[in-house]
Amino acid sequence: MDMPNKTLAELFAQLGLDSDPSSIDTFFATHSLDHDAKLSEAPFWNASQAAFLREEILEDAEWAPVVDELNARLHER
């Protein structure tokens, strides 16, 4: 059975971040990563957030597509 796609707002909530559209926009306006930086190693994550992001990508788990979206958006600058 296919699981419904997770949204960016749901990912932000899962990470314990404010997940309303304005807060998400503010997050992307104030956070970015260098081209060669790994998402899970960003200095703005706590240990739990970093572990969650790393595991979701490594295991190609349920949250992986939206974690990829987060990664891409943080690397846009």
Distance bins in CASP14 RR format, pairs under 12 A and 6 or more apart:
PFRMAT RR
TARGET T0000
AUTHOR 0000-0000-0000
RMODE 2
METHOD distances of the structure
MODEL  1
2 62 0 0 0 0 0 1 0 0 0 0 0
3 10 0 0 0 0 0 1 0 0 0 0 0
3 61 0 0 0 0 1 0 0 0 0 0 0
3 62 1 0 1 0 0 0 0 0 0 0 0
3 63 0 0 0 0 1 0 0 0 0 0 0
3 64 0 0 0 0 0 1 0 0 0 0 0
3 65 0 0 0 0 0 1 0 0 0 0 0
3 66 0 0 0 0 0 1 0 0 0 0 0
4 10 0 0 0 0 1 0 0 0 0 0 0
4 62 0 0 0 0 1 0 0 0 0 0 0
4 63 0 0 0 0 0 1 0 0 0 0 0
4 65 0 0 0 0 0 1 0 0 0 0 0
4 66 0 0 0 0 0 1 0 0 0 0 0
5 11 0 0 0 0 0 1 0 0 0 0 0
5 62 0 0 0 0 1 0 0 0 0 0 0
5 63 0 0 0 0 1 0 0 0 0 0 0
5 64 0 0 0 0 0 1 0 0 0 0 0
5 65 1 0 0 1 0 0 0 0 0 0 0
5 66 1 0 0 1 0 0 0 0 0 0 0
5 68 0 0 0 0 0 1 0 0 0 0 0
5 69 0 0 0 0 0 1 0 0 0 0 0
6 12 0 0 0 0 0 1 0 0 0 0 0
6 13 0 0 0 0 1 0 0 0 0 0 0
6 14 1 0 0 1 0 0 0 0 0 0 0
6 15 0 0 0 0 0 1 0 0 0 0 0
6 19 0 0 0 0 0 1 0 0 0 0 0
6 56 0 0 0 0 1 0 0 0 0 0 0
6 61 0 0 0 0 0 1 0 0 0 0 0
6 62 1 0 0 1 0 0 0 0 0 0 0
6 63 1 0 1 0 0 0 0 0 0 0 0
6 64 0 0 0 0 1 0 0 0 0 0 0
6 65 1 0 0 1 0 0 0 0 0 0 0
6 66 1 0 1 0 0 0 0 0 0 0 0
6 67 0 0 0 0 1 0 0 0 0 0 0
6 68 0 0 0 0 0 1 0 0 0 0 0
6 69 0 0 0 0 1 0 0 0 0 0 0
6 70 0 0 0 0 0 1 0 0 0 0 0
7 13 0 0 0 0 1 0 0 0 0 0 0
7 14 0 0 0 0 0 1 0 0 0 0 0
7 19 0 0 0 0 1 0 0 0 0 0 0
7 21 0 0 0 0 0 1 0 0 0 0 0
7 24 0 0 0 0 0 1 0 0 0 0 0
7 63 0 0 0 0 0 1 0 0 0 0 0
7 65 0 0 0 0 0 1 0 0 0 0 0
7 66 1 0 0 1 0 0 0 0 0 0 0
7 67 0 0 0 0 0 1 0 0 0 0 0
7 69 0 0 0 0 1 0 0 0 0 0 0
7 70 0 0 0 0 0 1 0 0 0 0 0
8 14 0 0 0 0 0 1 0 0 0 0 0
8 15 0 0 0 0 0 1 0 0 0 0 0
8 17 0 0 0 0 0 1 0 0 0 0 0
8 19 0 0 0 0 1 0 0 0 0 0 0
8 20 0 0 0 0 0 1 0 0 0 0 0
8 21 0 0 0 0 1 0 0 0 0 0 0
8 23 0 0 0 0 0 1 0 0 0 0 0
8 24 1 0 0 1 0 0 0 0 0 0 0
8 25 0 0 0 0 0 1 0 0 0 0 0
8 27 0 0 0 0 1 0 0 0 0 0 0
8 28 0 0 0 0 1 0 0 0 0 0 0
8 63 0 0 0 0 0 1 0 0 0 0 0
8 65 0 0 0 0 0 1 0 0 0 0 0
8 66 1 0 1 0 0 0 0 0 0 0 0
8 67 0 0 0 0 1 0 0 0 0 0 0
8 68 0 0 0 0 0 1 0 0 0 0 0
8 69 1 0 0 1 0 0 0 0 0 0 0
8 70 1 0 0 1 0 0 0 0 0 0 0
8 71 0 0 0 0 0 1 0 0 0 0 0
8 72 0 0 0 0 0 1 0 0 0 0 0
8 73 0 0 0 0 1 0 0 0 0 0 0
8 74 0 0 0 0 0 1 0 0 0 0 0
9 15 0 0 0 0 0 1 0 0 0 0 0
9 16 0 0 0 0 0 1 0 0 0 0 0
9 17 0 0 0 0 1 0 0 0 0 0 0
9 18 0 0 0 0 1 0 0 0 0 0 0
9 19 1 0 1 0 0 0 0 0 0 0 0
9 20 1 0 0 1 0 0 0 0 0 0 0
9 21 1 0 0 1 0 0 0 0 0 0 0
9 22 0 0 0 0 0 1 0 0 0 0 0
9 23 0 0 0 0 1 0 0 0 0 0 0
9 24 1 0 0 1 0 0 0 0 0 0 0
9 25 0 0 0 0 0 1 0 0 0 0 0
9 27 0 0 0 0 0 1 0 0 0 0 0
9 66 0 0 0 0 1 0 0 0 0 0 0
9 69 0 0 0 0 0 1 0 0 0 0 0
9 70 0 0 0 0 0 1 0 0 0 0 0
10 16 0 0 0 0 0 1 0 0 0 0 0
10 17 0 0 0 0 0 1 0 0 0 0 0
10 19 1 0 0 1 0 0 0 0 0 0 0
10 24 0 0 0 0 0 1 0 0 0 0 0
10 62 0 0 0 0 0 1 0 0 0 0 0
10 63 0 0 0 0 1 0 0 0 0 0 0
10 65 0 0 0 0 0 1 0 0 0 0 0
10 66 1 0 0 1 0 0 0 0 0 0 0
10 67 0 0 0 0 0 1 0 0 0 0 0
10 69 0 0 0 0 0 1 0 0 0 0 0
10 70 0 0 0 0 0 1 0 0 0 0 0
11 17 0 0 0 0 1 0 0 0 0 0 0
11 19 0 0 0 0 1 0 0 0 0 0 0
11 24 0 0 0 0 1 0 0 0 0 0 0
11 27 0 0 0 0 0 1 0 0 0 0 0
11 39 0 0 0 0 0 1 0 0 0 0 0
11 49 0 0 0 0 0 1 0 0 0 0 0
11 52 0 0 0 0 1 0 0 0 0 0 0
11 53 0 0 0 0 1 0 0 0 0 0 0
11 56 0 0 0 0 1 0 0 0 0 0 0
11 62 0 0 0 0 0 1 0 0 0 0 0
11 63 1 0 0 1 0 0 0 0 0 0 0
11 64 0 0 0 0 0 1 0 0 0 0 0
11 65 0 0 0 0 1 0 0 0 0 0 0
11 66 1 0 1 0 0 0 0 0 0 0 0
11 67 1 0 0 1 0 0 0 0 0 0 0
11 68 0 0 0 0 0 1 0 0 0 0 0
11 69 0 0 0 0 1 0 0 0 0 0 0
11 70 1 0 0 1 0 0 0 0 0 0 0
11 71 0 0 0 0 0 1 0 0 0 0 0
11 73 0 0 0 0 0 1 0 0 0 0 0
12 18 1 0 0 1 0 0 0 0 0 0 0
12 19 1 1 0 0 0 0 0 0 0 0 0
12 20 0 0 0 0 1 0 0 0 0 0 0
12 21 0 0 0 0 0 1 0 0 0 0 0
12 22 0 0 0 0 0 1 0 0 0 0 0
12 23 1 0 0 1 0 0 0 0 0 0 0
12 24 1 0 1 0 0 0 0 0 0 0 0
12 25 0 0 0 0 0 1 0 0 0 0 0
12 26 0 0 0 0 0 1 0 0 0 0 0
12 27 1 0 0 1 0 0 0 0 0 0 0
12 28 0 0 0 0 0 1 0 0 0 0 0
12 31 0 0 0 0 0 1 0 0 0 0 0
12 49 0 0 0 0 0 1 0 0 0 0 0
12 63 0 0 0 0 0 1 0 0 0 0 0
12 66 0 0 0 0 1 0 0 0 0 0 0
12 67 0 0 0 0 0 1 0 0 0 0 0
12 69 0 0 0 0 0 1 0 0 0 0 0
12 70 0 0 0 0 1 0 0 0 0 0 0
12 73 0 0 0 0 0 1 0 0 0 0 0
13 19 1 0 1 0 0 0 0 0 0 0 0
13 20 0 0 0 0 1 0 0 0 0 0 0
13 23 0 0 0 0 0 1 0 0 0 0 0
13 24 0 0 0 0 0 1 0 0 0 0 0
13 63 0 0 0 0 0 1 0 0 0 0 0
13 66 0 0 0 0 0 1 0 0 0 0 0
14 48 0 0 0 0 0 1 0 0 0 0 0
14 49 0 0 0 0 1 0 0 0 0 0 0
14 52 1 0 0 1 0 0 0 0 0 0 0
14 53 0 0 0 0 1 0 0 0 0 0 0
14 56 0 0 0 0 1 0 0 0 0 0 0
14 61 0 0 0 0 0 1 0 0 0 0 0
14 62 0 0 0 0 0 1 0 0 0 0 0
14 63 1 0 0 1 0 0 0 0 0 0 0
14 66 0 0 0 0 1 0 0 0 0 0 0
14 67 0 0 0 0 1 0 0 0 0 0 0
14 70 0 0 0 0 0 1 0 0 0 0 0
15 23 0 0 0 0 0 1 0 0 0 0 0
15 24 0 0 0 0 0 1 0 0 0 0 0
15 27 0 0 0 0 1 0 0 0 0 0 0
15 39 0 0 0 0 0 1 0 0 0 0 0
15 40 0 0 0 0 0 1 0 0 0 0 0
15 42 0 0 0 0 0 1 0 0 0 0 0
15 44 0 0 0 0 0 1 0 0 0 0 0
15 45 1 0 0 1 0 0 0 0 0 0 0
15 46 0 0 0 0 1 0 0 0 0 0 0
15 48 0 0 0 0 1 0 0 0 0 0 0
15 49 1 0 1 0 0 0 0 0 0 0 0
15 50 0 0 0 0 1 0 0 0 0 0 0
15 51 0 0 0 0 0 1 0 0 0 0 0
15 52 1 0 0 1 0 0 0 0 0 0 0
15 53 1 0 0 1 0 0 0 0 0 0 0
15 56 0 0 0 0 0 1 0 0 0 0 0
15 63 0 0 0 0 1 0 0 0 0 0 0
15 66 0 0 0 0 0 1 0 0 0 0 0
15 67 0 0 0 0 1 0 0 0 0 0 0
15 70 0 0 0 0 1 0 0 0 0 0 0
16 23 0 0 0 0 0 1 0 0 0 0 0
16 27 0 0 0 0 0 1 0 0 0 0 0
16 45 0 0 0 0 0 1 0 0 0 0 0
16 46 0 0 0 0 1 0 0 0 0 0 0
16 48 0 0 0 0 1 0 0 0 0 0 0
16 49 1 0 0 1 0 0 0 0 0 0 0
16 52 0 0 0 0 0 1 0 0 0 0 0
17 23 1 0 0 1 0 0 0 0 0 0 0
17 24 0 0 0 0 1 0 0 0 0 0 0
17 26 0 0 0 0 0 1 0 0 0 0 0
17 27 1 0 0 1 0 0 0 0 0 0 0
17 28 0 0 0 0 0 1 0 0 0 0 0
17 30 0 0 0 0 0 1 0 0 0 0 0
17 31 0 0 0 0 0 1 0 0 0 0 0
17 44 0 0 0 0 1 0 0 0 0 0 0
17 45 0 0 0 0 1 0 0 0 0 0 0
17 46 0 0 0 0 0 1 0 0 0 0 0
17 49 0 0 0 0 1 0 0 0 0 0 0
17 52 0 0 0 0 0 1 0 0 0 0 0
17 70 0 0 0 0 0 1 0 0 0 0 0
18 24 1 0 0 1 0 0 0 0 0 0 0
18 25 0 0 0 0 0 1 0 0 0 0 0
18 26 0 0 0 0 1 0 0 0 0 0 0
18 27 1 0 0 1 0 0 0 0 0 0 0
19 25 0 0 0 0 0 1 0 0 0 0 0
19 26 0 0 0 0 0 1 0 0 0 0 0
19 27 0 0 0 0 1 0 0 0 0 0 0
19 66 0 0 0 0 0 1 0 0 0 0 0
20 26 0 0 0 0 1 0 0 0 0 0 0
20 27 0 0 0 0 0 1 0 0 0 0 0
21 27 0 0 0 0 0 1 0 0 0 0 0
21 28 0 0 0 0 0 1 0 0 0 0 0
22 28 0 0 0 0 0 1 0 0 0 0 0
22 29 0 0 0 0 0 1 0 0 0 0 0
23 29 0 0 0 0 0 1 0 0 0 0 0
23 30 0 0 0 0 0 1 0 0 0 0 0
23 31 0 0 0 0 0 1 0 0 0 0 0
24 30 0 0 0 0 0 1 0 0 0 0 0
24 31 0 0 0 0 0 1 0 0 0 0 0
24 66 0 0 0 0 0 1 0 0 0 0 0
24 69 0 0 0 0 0 1 0 0 0 0 0
24 70 0 0 0 0 1 0 0 0 0 0 0
24 73 0 0 0 0 1 0 0 0 0 0 0
24 74 0 0 0 0 0 1 0 0 0 0 0
25 31 0 0 0 0 0 1 0 0 0 0 0
25 73 0 0 0 0 0 1 0 0 0 0 0
27 42 0 0 0 0 0 1 0 0 0 0 0
27 44 0 0 0 0 1 0 0 0 0 0 0
27 45 0 0 0 0 0 1 0 0 0 0 0
27 70 0 0 0 0 1 0 0 0 0 0 0
27 73 0 0 0 0 1 0 0 0 0 0 0
27 74 0 0 0 0 1 0 0 0 0 0 0
28 44 0 0 0 0 0 1 0 0 0 0 0
28 69 0 0 0 0 0 1 0 0 0 0 0
28 70 0 0 0 0 1 0 0 0 0 0 0
28 71 0 0 0 0 0 1 0 0 0 0 0
28 72 0 0 0 0 0 1 0 0 0 0 0
28 73 1 0 1 0 0 0 0 0 0 0 0
28 74 1 0 0 1 0 0 0 0 0 0 0
28 75 0 0 0 0 0 1 0 0 0 0 0
28 76 0 0 0 0 1 0 0 0 0 0 0
28 77 0 0 0 0 1 0 0 0 0 0 0
29 73 0 0 0 0 0 1 0 0 0 0 0
29 74 0 0 0 0 0 1 0 0 0 0 0
29 76 0 0 0 0 0 1 0 0 0 0 0
29 77 0 0 0 0 0 1 0 0 0 0 0
30 44 0 0 0 0 1 0 0 0 0 0 0
30 74 0 0 0 0 0 1 0 0 0 0 0
30 77 0 0 0 0 0 1 0 0 0 0 0
31 37 0 0 0 0 0 1 0 0 0 0 0
31 39 0 0 0 0 0 1 0 0 0 0 0
31 42 1 0 0 1 0 0 0 0 0 0 0
31 43 0 0 0 0 1 0 0 0 0 0 0
31 44 1 0 1 0 0 0 0 0 0 0 0
31 45 0 0 0 0 1 0 0 0 0 0 0
31 70 0 0 0 0 0 1 0 0 0 0 0
31 71 0 0 0 0 0 1 0 0 0 0 0
31 73 0 0 0 0 1 0 0 0 0 0 0
31 74 1 0 0 1 0 0 0 0 0 0 0
31 75 0 0 0 0 0 1 0 0 0 0 0
31 76 0 0 0 0 0 1 0 0 0 0 0
31 77 0 0 0 0 1 0 0 0 0 0 0
32 39 0 0 0 0 0 1 0 0 0 0 0
32 42 0 0 0 0 1 0 0 0 0 0 0
32 43 0 0 0 0 0 1 0 0 0 0 0
32 44 0 0 0 0 1 0 0 0 0 0 0
32 70 0 0 0 0 0 1 0 0 0 0 0
32 71 0 0 0 0 0 1 0 0 0 0 0
32 72 0 0 0 0 0 1 0 0 0 0 0
32 73 0 0 0 0 1 0 0 0 0 0 0
32 74 1 0 1 0 0 0 0 0 0 0 0
32 75 1 0 0 1 0 0 0 0 0 0 0
32 76 1 0 0 1 0 0 0 0 0 0 0
32 77 1 0 1 0 0 0 0 0 0 0 0
33 39 1 0 0 1 0 0 0 0 0 0 0
33 40 0 0 0 0 0 1 0 0 0 0 0
33 41 0 0 0 0 1 0 0 0 0 0 0
33 42 1 0 1 0 0 0 0 0 0 0 0
33 43 0 0 0 0 1 0 0 0 0 0 0
33 44 0 0 0 0 1 0 0 0 0 0 0
33 45 0 0 0 0 0 1 0 0 0 0 0
33 53 0 0 0 0 0 1 0 0 0 0 0
33 70 0 0 0 0 0 1 0 0 0 0 0
33 71 1 0 0 1 0 0 0 0 0 0 0
33 72 0 0 0 0 0 1 0 0 0 0 0
33 73 0 0 0 0 1 0 0 0 0 0 0
33 74 1 0 1 0 0 0 0 0 0 0 0
33 75 1 0 1 0 0 0 0 0 0 0 0
33 76 0 0 0 0 1 0 0 0 0 0 0
33 77 0 0 0 0 1 0 0 0 0 0 0
34 41 0 0 0 0 0 1 0 0 0 0 0
34 42 0 0 0 0 1 0 0 0 0 0 0
34 43 0 0 0 0 0 1 0 0 0 0 0
34 74 0 0 0 0 1 0 0 0 0 0 0
34 75 0 0 0 0 1 0 0 0 0 0 0
34 76 0 0 0 0 0 1 0 0 0 0 0
34 77 0 0 0 0 1 0 0 0 0 0 0
35 71 0 0 0 0 0 1 0 0 0 0 0
35 72 0 0 0 0 0 1 0 0 0 0 0
35 74 0 0 0 0 0 1 0 0 0 0 0
35 75 1 0 0 1 0 0 0 0 0 0 0
35 76 0 0 0 0 0 1 0 0 0 0 0
35 77 0 0 0 0 1 0 0 0 0 0 0
36 75 0 0 0 0 1 0 0 0 0 0 0
37 43 0 0 0 0 1 0 0 0 0 0 0
37 44 0 0 0 0 0 1 0 0 0 0 0
37 45 0 0 0 0 0 1 0 0 0 0 0
37 71 0 0 0 0 1 0 0 0 0 0 0
37 74 0 0 0 0 1 0 0 0 0 0 0
37 75 1 0 0 1 0 0 0 0 0 0 0
37 77 0 0 0 0 0 1 0 0 0 0 0
38 45 0 0 0 0 0 1 0 0 0 0 0
38 50 0 0 0 0 1 0 0 0 0 0 0
38 53 0 0 0 0 1 0 0 0 0 0 0
38 54 0 0 0 0 1 0 0 0 0 0 0
38 57 0 0 0 0 1 0 0 0 0 0 0
38 58 0 0 0 0 0 1 0 0 0 0 0
38 67 0 0 0 0 0 1 0 0 0 0 0
38 71 0 0 0 0 1 0 0 0 0 0 0
38 74 0 0 0 0 0 1 0 0 0 0 0
38 75 0 0 0 0 0 1 0 0 0 0 0
39 45 0 0 0 0 1 0 0 0 0 0 0
39 49 0 0 0 0 0 1 0 0 0 0 0
39 50 0 0 0 0 1 0 0 0 0 0 0
39 52 0 0 0 0 0 1 0 0 0 0 0
39 53 1 0 1 0 0 0 0 0 0 0 0
39 54 0 0 0 0 1 0 0 0 0 0 0
39 55 0 0 0 0 0 1 0 0 0 0 0
39 56 0 0 0 0 0 1 0 0 0 0 0
39 57 1 0 0 1 0 0 0 0 0 0 0
39 58 0 0 0 0 0 1 0 0 0 0 0
39 64 0 0 0 0 0 1 0 0 0 0 0
39 66 0 0 0 0 0 1 0 0 0 0 0
39 67 1 0 0 1 0 0 0 0 0 0 0
39 68 0 0 0 0 1 0 0 0 0 0 0
39 69 0 0 0 0 0 1 0 0 0 0 0
39 70 1 0 0 1 0 0 0 0 0 0 0
39 71 1 0 1 0 0 0 0 0 0 0 0
39 72 0 0 0 0 1 0 0 0 0 0 0
39 73 0 0 0 0 0 1 0 0 0 0 0
39 74 1 0 0 1 0 0 0 0 0 0 0
39 75 0 0 0 0 1 0 0 0 0 0 0
40 46 0 0 0 0 0 1 0 0 0 0 0
40 47 0 0 0 0 0 1 0 0 0 0 0
40 48 0 0 0 0 0 1 0 0 0 0 0
40 49 0 0 0 0 1 0 0 0 0 0 0
40 50 1 0 1 0 0 0 0 0 0 0 0
40 51 1 0 0 1 0 0 0 0 0 0 0
40 52 0 0 0 0 1 0 0 0 0 0 0
40 53 1 0 1 0 0 0 0 0 0 0 0
40 54 1 1 0 0 0 0 0 0 0 0 0
40 55 0 0 0 0 1 0 0 0 0 0 0
40 56 0 0 0 0 1 0 0 0 0 0 0
40 57 1 0 0 1 0 0 0 0 0 0 0
40 58 0 0 0 0 1 0 0 0 0 0 0
40 67 0 0 0 0 1 0 0 0 0 0 0
40 70 0 0 0 0 0 1 0 0 0 0 0
40 71 0 0 0 0 1 0 0 0 0 0 0
40 74 0 0 0 0 0 1 0 0 0 0 0
41 47 0 0 0 0 0 1 0 0 0 0 0
41 49 0 0 0 0 0 1 0 0 0 0 0
41 50 1 0 0 1 0 0 0 0 0 0 0
41 51 0 0 0 0 0 1 0 0 0 0 0
41 53 0 0 0 0 1 0 0 0 0 0 0
41 54 0 0 0 0 1 0 0 0 0 0 0
41 71 0 0 0 0 0 1 0 0 0 0 0
41 74 0 0 0 0 0 1 0 0 0 0 0
42 49 0 0 0 0 1 0 0 0 0 0 0
42 50 1 0 0 1 0 0 0 0 0 0 0
42 53 0 0 0 0 1 0 0 0 0 0 0
42 54 0 0 0 0 0 1 0 0 0 0 0
42 70 0 0 0 0 0 1 0 0 0 0 0
42 71 0 0 0 0 1 0 0 0 0 0 0
42 74 1 0 0 1 0 0 0 0 0 0 0
42 75 0 0 0 0 0 1 0 0 0 0 0
43 49 0 0 0 0 0 1 0 0 0 0 0
43 50 0 0 0 0 1 0 0 0 0 0 0
43 74 0 0 0 0 0 1 0 0 0 0 0
44 50 0 0 0 0 1 0 0 0 0 0 0
44 53 0 0 0 0 0 1 0 0 0 0 0
44 70 0 0 0 0 0 1 0 0 0 0 0
44 74 0 0 0 0 1 0 0 0 0 0 0
45 51 0 0 0 0 1 0 0 0 0 0 0
45 52 0 0 0 0 1 0 0 0 0 0 0
45 53 1 0 0 1 0 0 0 0 0 0 0
45 54 0 0 0 0 1 0 0 0 0 0 0
45 67 0 0 0 0 0 1 0 0 0 0 0
45 70 0 0 0 0 0 1 0 0 0 0 0
45 74 0 0 0 0 0 1 0 0 0 0 0
46 52 0 0 0 0 1 0 0 0 0 0 0
46 53 0 0 0 0 0 1 0 0 0 0 0
47 53 0 0 0 0 0 1 0 0 0 0 0
47 54 0 0 0 0 0 1 0 0 0 0 0
48 54 0 0 0 0 0 1 0 0 0 0 0
48 55 0 0 0 0 0 1 0 0 0 0 0
49 55 0 0 0 0 0 1 0 0 0 0 0
49 56 0 0 0 0 0 1 0 0 0 0 0
49 63 0 0 0 0 0 1 0 0 0 0 0
49 67 0 0 0 0 0 1 0 0 0 0 0
49 70 0 0 0 0 0 1 0 0 0 0 0
50 56 0 0 0 0 0 1 0 0 0 0 0
50 57 0 0 0 0 0 1 0 0 0 0 0
50 67 0 0 0 0 0 1 0 0 0 0 0
51 57 0 0 0 0 0 1 0 0 0 0 0
51 58 0 0 0 0 0 1 0 0 0 0 0
51 59 0 0 0 0 0 1 0 0 0 0 0
52 58 0 0 0 0 0 1 0 0 0 0 0
52 59 0 0 0 0 0 1 0 0 0 0 0
52 61 0 0 0 0 1 0 0 0 0 0 0
52 62 0 0 0 0 0 1 0 0 0 0 0
52 63 1 0 0 1 0 0 0 0 0 0 0
52 64 0 0 0 0 0 1 0 0 0 0 0
52 66 0 0 0 0 0 1 0 0 0 0 0
52 67 0 0 0 0 1 0 0 0 0 0 0
52 70 0 0 0 0 0 1 0 0 0 0 0
53 59 0 0 0 0 0 1 0 0 0 0 0
53 61 0 0 0 0 0 1 0 0 0 0 0
53 63 0 0 0 0 1 0 0 0 0 0 0
53 64 0 0 0 0 1 0 0 0 0 0 0
53 66 0 0 0 0 0 1 0 0 0 0 0
53 67 1 0 1 0 0 0 0 0 0 0 0
53 68 0 0 0 0 0 1 0 0 0 0 0
53 69 0 0 0 0 0 1 0 0 0 0 0
53 70 1 0 0 1 0 0 0 0 0 0 0
53 71 0 0 0 0 1 0 0 0 0 0 0
53 74 0 0 0 0 0 1 0 0 0 0 0
54 61 0 0 0 0 0 1 0 0 0 0 0
54 63 0 0 0 0 0 1 0 0 0 0 0
54 64 0 0 0 0 0 1 0 0 0 0 0
54 67 0 0 0 0 1 0 0 0 0 0 0
54 71 0 0 0 0 0 1 0 0 0 0 0
55 61 1 0 0 1 0 0 0 0 0 0 0
55 62 0 0 0 0 0 1 0 0 0 0 0
55 63 0 0 0 0 1 0 0 0 0 0 0
55 64 0 0 0 0 1 0 0 0 0 0 0
55 67 0 0 0 0 1 0 0 0 0 0 0
56 62 1 0 0 1 0 0 0 0 0 0 0
56 63 1 0 1 0 0 0 0 0 0 0 0
56 64 1 0 1 0 0 0 0 0 0 0 0
56 65 0 0 0 0 1 0 0 0 0 0 0
56 66 0 0 0 0 1 0 0 0 0 0 0
56 67 1 0 1 0 0 0 0 0 0 0 0
56 68 0 0 0 0 1 0 0 0 0 0 0
56 69 0 0 0 0 0 1 0 0 0 0 0
56 70 0 0 0 0 0 1 0 0 0 0 0
56 71 0 0 0 0 0 1 0 0 0 0 0
57 63 0 0 0 0 1 0 0 0 0 0 0
57 64 1 0 1 0 0 0 0 0 0 0 0
57 65 0 0 0 0 0 1 0 0 0 0 0
57 66 0 0 0 0 0 1 0 0 0 0 0
57 67 1 0 1 0 0 0 0 0 0 0 0
57 68 1 0 0 1 0 0 0 0 0 0 0
57 69 0 0 0 0 0 1 0 0 0 0 0
57 70 0 0 0 0 0 1 0 0 0 0 0
57 71 1 0 0 1 0 0 0 0 0 0 0
58 64 0 0 0 0 1 0 0 0 0 0 0
58 67 0 0 0 0 0 1 0 0 0 0 0
59 67 0 0 0 0 0 1 0 0 0 0 0
60 67 0 0 0 0 0 1 0 0 0 0 0
60 68 0 0 0 0 1 0 0 0 0 0 0
61 67 0 0 0 0 1 0 0 0 0 0 0
61 68 0 0 0 0 0 1 0 0 0 0 0
63 69 0 0 0 0 0 1 0 0 0 0 0
63 70 0 0 0 0 1 0 0 0 0 0 0
63 71 0 0 0 0 0 1 0 0 0 0 0
64 70 0 0 0 0 0 1 0 0 0 0 0
64 71 0 0 0 0 0 1 0 0 0 0 0
65 71 0 0 0 0 0 1 0 0 0 0 0
65 72 0 0 0 0 0 1 0 0 0 0 0
66 72 0 0 0 0 0 1 0 0 0 0 0
66 73 0 0 0 0 0 1 0 0 0 0 0
67 73 0 0 0 0 0 1 0 0 0 0 0
67 74 0 0 0 0 0 1 0 0 0 0 0
68 74 0 0 0 0 0 1 0 0 0 0 0
68 75 0 0 0 0 0 1 0 0 0 0 0
69 75 0 0 0 0 0 1 0 0 0 0 0
69 76 0 0 0 0 0 1 0 0 0 0 0
70 76 0 0 0 0 0 1 0 0 0 0 0
END
